[in-house]
Structure formats: C-alpha cells, structure tokens
Amino acid sequence: MENNKSNIISLGCRLNIYESEIIKSITNKLNINDYTIINSCAVTSEAEKKVRYEIRRAKRLNPSKKIVVTGCAAQINPEKYSQMSEVDLVLGNNEKMEEKVWKNIKYNNKIQVNDIFNISSTHNHIIEKFEDKARAYIEIQQGCNHRCTFCIIPFGRGNNRSVPAEIIIHRIKNLVKNNYKEVVLTGVDITDYGKDLPGMPNLFQLSSRLLNLIPELKQLRLSSIDCAEINEDFWHLLNNKRFMPHLHLSLQAGNNLILKRMKRRHTKQQAIDFCKKVRNNRSDIVFGADIIAGFPTETDEMFEDSIELVKKCNLTHLHVFPFSARSSTPAAKMPQVPKDVIKKRAKTLRNLGTANMKKYLNKQIGSVTRVLIEQVKDNVSIGKSQHFTKVKIPQILNKGSIVDCSITSAHENFLQATLIS
C-alpha cells in the first residue's frame, strides 16, 4: 500500500502504481485535496477484503475527507462499493484517467463506471516522476484478450489495447531526463503487446527499440511474461546486458490437465524447456513465477507436478496464491478443493520457494552485482540487484543511483554487500 500527499492509496499491481501517479498529477493540477482516493485491486477475494478494509480505515483516519473508490474492484462491482456508507464516489478504470471527470468531481453521479469493453484506446498521459520510488513504471498496454477460467481481471480492464511505441519512447525519455535509470514495462498482459497496432510490433521488438533509441536508460525490466508467447525476437533481446536478468513467469500450475482447465496456453514441459533454454543463452538469469495452490479438481498427484515444476525450473522468486474462487468465473463452478488442503499446499509451495531463495542467496556470496539504490535508512543503503534481489550496503549512497558492489554475506531474504570503489 502507498499513501502519498494526494491521499491516494494504491493497491495491487504495478499498473495501478503507474496509474496512481497519473491520478496524483491530475488531482494536484486541479488542486483536489479533500478526497481519499483508493485505487483498488480485485485479483482475488482476499484483495477485495483489503479494499474494504482500506476504505473503512481511510474514513477512520481522515473522517472529514470524502472517499473515491476506483480501480478493478470498482470497475467490476461498482454497486457493491457505492453502497458502503463510507464511499462518496465510484470511478471506473477508464474514468479515473480522465481529467474532465476529476474536474467535475463535485457534480458527478455517485457511480461513474462505463462498459470497459467499449474502450478501444489507451490514455496518453506523460508522467514526470514516481514519488518515493527509485525505478519508474511505464504502461505499455491495457486489458487482456485471454479468458483464464480463474481470472476476473479482463472484466476490470477490458480487452487488449496497446500504447503506440512513439508514446512509450517519449514517456521513457522524459523519465530518463528526470534521472530515472531503470524502467519497468507493465500492463495487464504485456506479451500480447502490439497485436492491435499497425505492423503488429511485439513486446521484444519494442524492448530492443527502447534500448537502442535511449542509451541513457541503464536498465530495462519486464513486469511479467507468458512463455506461450515467446518468439525469436526474445532471444535477441535476452543477450542485451541492459535487459535485466530476472524474468517473472505466469505459470500458475505444473499439471497439464489443471493448466487446460485453467485455459492456460502452455504445458508443464514447455515451461521447463523454456527455462532451460533461457539459462543456456544467459546463465545469470533468475526466475520468479505465479503459482496457484489448490485450483479446483487438483489432486495430491496433480499438486506434485507443481512441486516438480518449481524444482526443475529452479524458481527463486515465487508468488504463491491460495486458490480463491471469484464469482462469475468458470473456475468458481468447478469442484472445489477443501480450504484446509489449499492452505497446506500453499504453505508447501512457499516453503519450497524459501528454500530455493536461500540456496540462491548463499551462492551469491563472493560475487559482484549491480544495485539500484531505493532507500537510505540508518546509514544503510538498500536496493535491488539486477536479479531483483534485496541488497543492503552499510553506507550512505544516493537514492536512484546504480552501484557495483561485492556480496559479503547472505541472510534470510537479503544480501549484505560492500561498495566497489
């Protein structure tokens, strides 16, 4: 959660972080300061519980401020949030990005949410900075054309809509001028980028073009990729040293039947082969992944396939989601796994991820890494390595700078390092 000067609480994904900065720039420009704006997430039932909690907490902490709820939860179920006594206005995902909506905020109906599937373009806002953040996030697309059986997000974001490359280039050049050295390309389904644009440029062509045209951009990172949408352009990009050696994969499960019931487009073996080929091409790559524990109909034997996938792909940055049925999704109508079994499987996966991370961290002792400094606290500089590993350096360094350092020790979830002069 992020609570900034404009009273914006941003929940969920990196795309929301980006959009919250846009909302902040609009509201600051219009001098709107008597609202608390909650940019919500709806990826799981737990995420929506968090939204309701933040609404009530915001009203308790700032009772004089009116509350605006926007984001995916608001888009998907505006009536539910409008009925909360604490809420004064509900805005859809498209409406929250429109200056005219904020300009007329005092006169708007309580619900300003239109059909997201009628939206065919993206907004062209230019962002100057990200408050309190050392890296920048750039939206390159919106929406998703796929319909995974567990996912509600297309109903919050609509169909795939790509941002033209020229706008993305302009956005990044603007951020680089403001001393941002790392940019993360983000969206809902970024490996679908470009399919709706003239010439159908893909994500990896875009990434290579950005690195070629903006030499001042020191580090480029992708938020998440789908191994079912890899093409030859990816392999050319992979060897560019300014392309960060950390890939987060949308894998979700390791059993082929479960993957099919999820309507995923890859198999277990395809994921394993992809990770192996990536490492053969660039040995310093590390992988993270999303894995769902206890998807409907998942047996103990099927779950073992997910365990094997994590081991064979050597996933170190593991995001584990206990399955949470979303109403209106096909998965909610499938035979459910008992909640205690889901909880147990999620714990098993998390323990495996922790063990993999511990092994990885210990292997880094004595190596040299490059770190983007994100925070300076108590005479210690803290940042992320190019592999997205937390690193602590016991001296004061400039936030936003990139430094080379030597790893001296490994701890539970971070590395200790000394600066290389």
Secondary structure as a PSIPRED ss2 file (coil, helix, strand):
# PSIPRED VFORMAT (PSIPRED V4.0)

   1 M C   1.000  0.000  0.000
   2 E E   0.000  0.000  1.000
   3 N E   0.000  0.000  1.000
   4 N C   1.000  0.000  0.000
   5 K C   1.000  0.000  0.000
   6 S C   1.000  0.000  0.000
   7 N C   1.000  0.000  0.000
   8 I E   0.000  0.000  1.000
   9 I E   0.000  0.000  1.000
  10 S E   0.000  0.000  1.000
  11 L C   1.000  0.000  0.000
  12 G C   1.000  0.000  0.000
  13 C C   1.000  0.000  0.000
  14 R H   0.000  1.000  0.000
  15 L H   0.000  1.000  0.000
  16 N H   0.000  1.000  0.000
  17 I H   0.000  1.000  0.000
  18 Y H   0.000  1.000  0.000
  19 E H   0.000  1.000  0.000
  20 S H   0.000  1.000  0.000
  21 E H   0.000  1.000  0.000
  22 I H   0.000  1.000  0.000
  23 I H   0.000  1.000  0.000
  24 K H   0.000  1.000  0.000
  25 S H   0.000  1.000  0.000
  26 I H   0.000  1.000  0.000
  27 T H   0.000  1.000  0.000
  28 N H   0.000  1.000  0.000
  29 K H   0.000  1.000  0.000
  30 L C   1.000  0.000  0.000
  31 N C   1.000  0.000  0.000
  32 I C   1.000  0.000  0.000
  33 N C   1.000  0.000  0.000
  34 D C   1.000  0.000  0.000
  35 Y E   0.000  0.000  1.000
  36 T E   0.000  0.000  1.000
  37 I E   0.000  0.000  1.000
  38 I E   0.000  0.000  1.000
  39 N E   0.000  0.000  1.000
  40 S E   0.000  0.000  1.000
  41 C C   1.000  0.000  0.000
  42 A C   1.000  0.000  0.000
  43 V C   1.000  0.000  0.000
  44 T C   1.000  0.000  0.000
  45 S H   0.000  1.000  0.000
  46 E H   0.000  1.000  0.000
  47 A H   0.000  1.000  0.000
  48 E H   0.000  1.000  0.000
  49 K H   0.000  1.000  0.000
  50 K H   0.000  1.000  0.000
  51 V H   0.000  1.000  0.000
  52 R H   0.000  1.000  0.000
  53 Y H   0.000  1.000  0.000
  54 E H   0.000  1.000  0.000
  55 I H   0.000  1.000  0.000
  56 R H   0.000  1.000  0.000
  57 R H   0.000  1.000  0.000
  58 A H   0.000  1.000  0.000
  59 K H   0.000  1.000  0.000
  60 R H   0.000  1.000  0.000
  61 L H   0.000  1.000  0.000
  62 N C   1.000  0.000  0.000
  63 P C   1.000  0.000  0.000
  64 S C   1.000  0.000  0.000
  65 K C   1.000  0.000  0.000
  66 K E   0.000  0.000  1.000
  67 I E   0.000  0.000  1.000
  68 V E   0.000  0.000  1.000
  69 V E   0.000  0.000  1.000
  70 T E   0.000  0.000  1.000
  71 G E   0.000  0.000  1.000
  72 C H   0.000  1.000  0.000
  73 A H   0.000  1.000  0.000
  74 A H   0.000  1.000  0.000
  75 Q H   0.000  1.000  0.000
  76 I H   0.000  1.000  0.000
  77 N C   1.000  0.000  0.000
  78 P H   0.000  1.000  0.000
  79 E H   0.000  1.000  0.000
  80 K H   0.000  1.000  0.000
  81 Y H   0.000  1.000  0.000
  82 S H   0.000  1.000  0.000
  83 Q C   1.000  0.000  0.000
  84 M C   1.000  0.000  0.000
  85 S C   1.000  0.000  0.000
  86 E C   1.000  0.000  0.000
  87 V C   1.000  0.000  0.000
  88 D C   1.000  0.000  0.000
  89 L E   0.000  0.000  1.000
  90 V E   0.000  0.000  1.000
  91 L E   0.000  0.000  1.000
  92 G C   1.000  0.000  0.000
  93 N C   1.000  0.000  0.000
  94 N C   1.000  0.000  0.000
  95 E H   0.000  1.000  0.000
  96 K H   0.000  1.000  0.000
  97 M H   0.000  1.000  0.000
  98 E C   1.000  0.000  0.000
  99 E H   0.000  1.000  0.000
 100 K H   0.000  1.000  0.000
 101 V H   0.000  1.000  0.000
 102 W H   0.000  1.000  0.000
 103 K H   0.000  1.000  0.000
 104 N C   1.000  0.000  0.000
 105 I H   0.000  1.000  0.000
 106 K H   0.000  1.000  0.000
 107 Y H   0.000  1.000  0.000
 108 N C   1.000  0.000  0.000
 109 N C   1.000  0.000  0.000
 110 K C   1.000  0.000  0.000
 111 I E   0.000  0.000  1.000
 112 Q E   0.000  0.000  1.000
 113 V C   1.000  0.000  0.000
 114 N C   1.000  0.000  0.000
 115 D C   1.000  0.000  0.000
 116 I H   0.000  1.000  0.000
 117 F H   0.000  1.000  0.000
 118 N H   0.000  1.000  0.000
 119 I C   1.000  0.000  0.000
 120 S C   1.000  0.000  0.000
 121 S C   1.000  0.000  0.000
 122 T C   1.000  0.000  0.000
 123 H C   1.000  0.000  0.000
 124 N C   1.000  0.000  0.000
 125 H C   1.000  0.000  0.000
 126 I C   1.000  0.000  0.000
 127 I C   1.000  0.000  0.000
 128 E C   1.000  0.000  0.000
 129 K C   1.000  0.000  0.000
 130 F C   1.000  0.000  0.000
 131 E C   1.000  0.000  0.000
 132 D C   1.000  0.000  0.000
 133 K C   1.000  0.000  0.000
 134 A C   1.000  0.000  0.000
 135 R C   1.000  0.000  0.000
 136 A E   0.000  0.000  1.000
 137 Y E   0.000  0.000  1.000
 138 I E   0.000  0.000  1.000
 139 E E   0.000  0.000  1.000
 140 I C   1.000  0.000  0.000
 141 Q E   0.000  0.000  1.000
 142 Q E   0.000  0.000  1.000
 143 G C   1.000  0.000  0.000
 144 C C   1.000  0.000  0.000
 145 N C   1.000  0.000  0.000
 146 H C   1.000  0.000  0.000
 147 R C   1.000  0.000  0.000
 148 C C   1.000  0.000  0.000
 149 T C   1.000  0.000  0.000
 150 F C   1.000  0.000  0.000
 151 C C   1.000  0.000  0.000
 152 I C   1.000  0.000  0.000
 153 I C   1.000  0.000  0.000
 154 P H   0.000  1.000  0.000
 155 F H   0.000  1.000  0.000
 156 G H   0.000  1.000  0.000
 157 R H   0.000  1.000  0.000
 158 G C   1.000  0.000  0.000
 159 N C   1.000  0.000  0.000
 160 N C   1.000  0.000  0.000
 161 R E   0.000  0.000  1.000
 162 S E   0.000  0.000  1.000
 163 V C   1.000  0.000  0.000
 164 P C   1.000  0.000  0.000
 165 A H   0.000  1.000  0.000
 166 E H   0.000  1.000  0.000
 167 I H   0.000  1.000  0.000
 168 I H   0.000  1.000  0.000
 169 I H   0.000  1.000  0.000
 170 H H   0.000  1.000  0.000
 171 R H   0.000  1.000  0.000
 172 I H   0.000  1.000  0.000
 173 K H   0.000  1.000  0.000
 174 N H   0.000  1.000  0.000
 175 L H   0.000  1.000  0.000
 176 V H   0.000  1.000  0.000
 177 K H   0.000  1.000  0.000
 178 N C   1.000  0.000  0.000
 179 N C   1.000  0.000  0.000
 180 Y C   1.000  0.000  0.000
 181 K C   1.000  0.000  0.000
 182 E E   0.000  0.000  1.000
 183 V E   0.000  0.000  1.000
 184 V E   0.000  0.000  1.000
 185 L E   0.000  0.000  1.000
 186 T E   0.000  0.000  1.000
 187 G C   1.000  0.000  0.000
 188 V C   1.000  0.000  0.000
 189 D C   1.000  0.000  0.000
 190 I H   0.000  1.000  0.000
 191 T H   0.000  1.000  0.000
 192 D H   0.000  1.000  0.000
 193 Y C   1.000  0.000  0.000
 194 G C   1.000  0.000  0.000
 195 K C   1.000  0.000  0.000
 196 D C   1.000  0.000  0.000
 197 L C   1.000  0.000  0.000
 198 P C   1.000  0.000  0.000
 199 G C   1.000  0.000  0.000
 200 M C   1.000  0.000  0.000
 201 P C   1.000  0.000  0.000
 202 N C   1.000  0.000  0.000
 203 L H   0.000  1.000  0.000
 204 F H   0.000  1.000  0.000
 205 Q H   0.000  1.000  0.000
 206 L H   0.000  1.000  0.000
 207 S H   0.000  1.000  0.000
 208 S H   0.000  1.000  0.000
 209 R H   0.000  1.000  0.000
 210 L H   0.000  1.000  0.000
 211 L H   0.000  1.000  0.000
 212 N H   0.000  1.000  0.000
 213 L H   0.000  1.000  0.000
 214 I C   1.000  0.000  0.000
 215 P C   1.000  0.000  0.000
 216 E C   1.000  0.000  0.000
 217 L C   1.000  0.000  0.000
 218 K C   1.000  0.000  0.000
 219 Q E   0.000  0.000  1.000
 220 L E   0.000  0.000  1.000
 221 R E   0.000  0.000  1.000
 222 L E   0.000  0.000  1.000
 223 S C   1.000  0.000  0.000
 224 S C   1.000  0.000  0.000
 225 I E   0.000  0.000  1.000
 226 D C   1.000  0.000  0.000
 227 C H   0.000  1.000  0.000
 228 A H   0.000  1.000  0.000
 229 E H   0.000  1.000  0.000
 230 I C   1.000  0.000  0.000
 231 N C   1.000  0.000  0.000
 232 E H   0.000  1.000  0.000
 233 D H   0.000  1.000  0.000
 234 F H   0.000  1.000  0.000
 235 W H   0.000  1.000  0.000
 236 H H   0.000  1.000  0.000
 237 L H   0.000  1.000  0.000
 238 L H   0.000  1.000  0.000
 239 N C   1.000  0.000  0.000
 240 N C   1.000  0.000  0.000
 241 K C   1.000  0.000  0.000
 242 R C   1.000  0.000  0.000
 243 F E   0.000  0.000  1.000
 244 M C   1.000  0.000  0.000
 245 P C   1.000  0.000  0.000
 246 H E   0.000  0.000  1.000
 247 L E   0.000  0.000  1.000
 248 H E   0.000  0.000  1.000
 249 L E   0.000  0.000  1.000
 250 S E   0.000  0.000  1.000
 251 L E   0.000  0.000  1.000
 252 Q E   0.000  0.000  1.000
 253 A C   1.000  0.000  0.000
 254 G C   1.000  0.000  0.000
 255 N C   1.000  0.000  0.000
 256 N H   0.000  1.000  0.000
 257 L H   0.000  1.000  0.000
 258 I H   0.000  1.000  0.000
 259 L H   0.000  1.000  0.000
 260 K H   0.000  1.000  0.000
 261 R H   0.000  1.000  0.000
 262 M H   0.000  1.000  0.000
 263 K C   1.000  0.000  0.000
 264 R C   1.000  0.000  0.000
 265 R C   1.000  0.000  0.000
 266 H C   1.000  0.000  0.000
 267 T C   1.000  0.000  0.000
 268 K H   0.000  1.000  0.000
 269 Q H   0.000  1.000  0.000
 270 Q H   0.000  1.000  0.000
 271 A H   0.000  1.000  0.000
 272 I H   0.000  1.000  0.000
 273 D H   0.000  1.000  0.000
 274 F H   0.000  1.000  0.000
 275 C H   0.000  1.000  0.000
 276 K H   0.000  1.000  0.000
 277 K H   0.000  1.000  0.000
 278 V H   0.000  1.000  0.000
 279 R H   0.000  1.000  0.000
 280 N H   0.000  1.000  0.000
 281 N H   0.000  1.000  0.000
 282 R C   1.000  0.000  0.000
 283 S C   1.000  0.000  0.000
 284 D C   1.000  0.000  0.000
 285 I C   1.000  0.000  0.000
 286 V E   0.000  0.000  1.000
 287 F E   0.000  0.000  1.000
 288 G E   0.000  0.000  1.000
 289 A E   0.000  0.000  1.000
 290 D E   0.000  0.000  1.000
 291 I E   0.000  0.000  1.000
 292 I E   0.000  0.000  1.000
 293 A E   0.000  0.000  1.000
 294 G C   1.000  0.000  0.000
 295 F C   1.000  0.000  0.000
 296 P C   1.000  0.000  0.000
 297 T C   1.000  0.000  0.000
 298 E C   1.000  0.000  0.000
 299 T C   1.000  0.000  0.000
 300 D H   0.000  1.000  0.000
 301 E H   0.000  1.000  0.000
 302 M H   0.000  1.000  0.000
 303 F H   0.000  1.000  0.000
 304 E H   0.000  1.000  0.000
 305 D H   0.000  1.000  0.000
 306 S H   0.000  1.000  0.000
 307 I H   0.000  1.000  0.000
 308 E H   0.000  1.000  0.000
 309 L H   0.000  1.000  0.000
 310 V H   0.000  1.000  0.000
 311 K H   0.000  1.000  0.000
 312 K H   0.000  1.000  0.000
 313 C H   0.000  1.000  0.000
 314 N C   1.000  0.000  0.000
 315 L E   0.000  0.000  1.000
 316 T E   0.000  0.000  1.000
 317 H E   0.000  0.000  1.000
 318 L E   0.000  0.000  1.000
 319 H E   0.000  0.000  1.000
 320 V E   0.000  0.000  1.000
 321 F E   0.000  0.000  1.000
 322 P E   0.000  0.000  1.000
 323 F C   1.000  0.000  0.000
 324 S C   1.000  0.000  0.000
 325 A C   1.000  0.000  0.000
 326 R C   1.000  0.000  0.000
 327 S C   1.000  0.000  0.000
 328 S C   1.000  0.000  0.000
 329 T C   1.000  0.000  0.000
 330 P H   0.000  1.000  0.000
 331 A H   0.000  1.000  0.000
 332 A H   0.000  1.000  0.000
 333 K H   0.000  1.000  0.000
 334 M C   1.000  0.000  0.000
 335 P C   1.000  0.000  0.000
 336 Q C   1.000  0.000  0.000
 337 V C   1.000  0.000  0.000
 338 P C   1.000  0.000  0.000
 339 K H   0.000  1.000  0.000
 340 D H   0.000  1.000  0.000
 341 V H   0.000  1.000  0.000
 342 I H   0.000  1.000  0.000
 343 K H   0.000  1.000  0.000
 344 K H   0.000  1.000  0.000
 345 R H   0.000  1.000  0.000
 346 A H   0.000  1.000  0.000
 347 K H   0.000  1.000  0.000
 348 T H   0.000  1.000  0.000
 349 L H   0.000  1.000  0.000
 350 R H   0.000  1.000  0.000
 351 N H   0.000  1.000  0.000
 352 L H   0.000  1.000  0.000
 353 G H   0.000  1.000  0.000
 354 T H   0.000  1.000  0.000
 355 A H   0.000  1.000  0.000
 356 N H   0.000  1.000  0.000
 357 M H   0.000  1.000  0.000
 358 K H   0.000  1.000  0.000
 359 K H   0.000  1.000  0.000
 360 Y H   0.000  1.000  0.000
 361 L H   0.000  1.000  0.000
 362 N H   0.000  1.000  0.000
 363 K H   0.000  1.000  0.000
 364 Q C   1.000  0.000  0.000
 365 I C   1.000  0.000  0.000
 366 G C   1.000  0.000  0.000
 367 S C   1.000  0.000  0.000
 368 V E   0.000  0.000  1.000
 369 T E   0.000  0.000  1.000
 370 R E   0.000  0.000  1.000
 371 V E   0.000  0.000  1.000
 372 L E   0.000  0.000  1.000
 373 I E   0.000  0.000  1.000
 374 E E   0.000  0.000  1.000
 375 Q E   0.000  0.000  1.000
 376 V E   0.000  0.000  1.000
 377 K E   0.000  0.000  1.000
 378 D C   1.000  0.000  0.000
 379 N C   1.000  0.000  0.000
 380 V E   0.000  0.000  1.000
 381 S E   0.000  0.000  1.000
 382 I E   0.000  0.000  1.000
 383 G E   0.000  0.000  1.000
 384 K E   0.000  0.000  1.000
 385 S E   0.000  0.000  1.000
 386 Q C   1.000  0.000  0.000
 387 H C   1.000  0.000  0.000
 388 F C   1.000  0.000  0.000
 389 T C   1.000  0.000  0.000
 390 K E   0.000  0.000  1.000
 391 V E   0.000  0.000  1.000
 392 K E   0.000  0.000  1.000
 393 I E   0.000  0.000  1.000
 394 P C   1.000  0.000  0.000
 395 Q C   1.000  0.000  0.000
 396 I C   1.000  0.000  0.000
 397 L C   1.000  0.000  0.000
 398 N C   1.000  0.000  0.000
 399 K C   1.000  0.000  0.000
 400 G C   1.000  0.000  0.000
 401 S C   1.000  0.000  0.000
 402 I E   0.000  0.000  1.000
 403 V E   0.000  0.000  1.000
 404 D E   0.000  0.000  1.000
 405 C E   0.000  0.000  1.000
 406 S E   0.000  0.000  1.000
 407 I E   0.000  0.000  1.000
 408 T E   0.000  0.000  1.000
 409 S E   0.000  0.000  1.000
 410 A E   0.000  0.000  1.000
 411 H C   1.000  0.000  0.000
 412 E C   1.000  0.000  0.000
 413 N C   1.000  0.000  0.000
 414 F C   1.000  0.000  0.000
 415 L E   0.000  0.000  1.000
 416 Q E   0.000  0.000  1.000
 417 A E   0.000  0.000  1.000
 418 T E   0.000  0.000  1.000
 419 L E   0.000  0.000  1.000
 420 I C   1.000  0.000  0.000
 421 S C   1.000  0.000  0.000
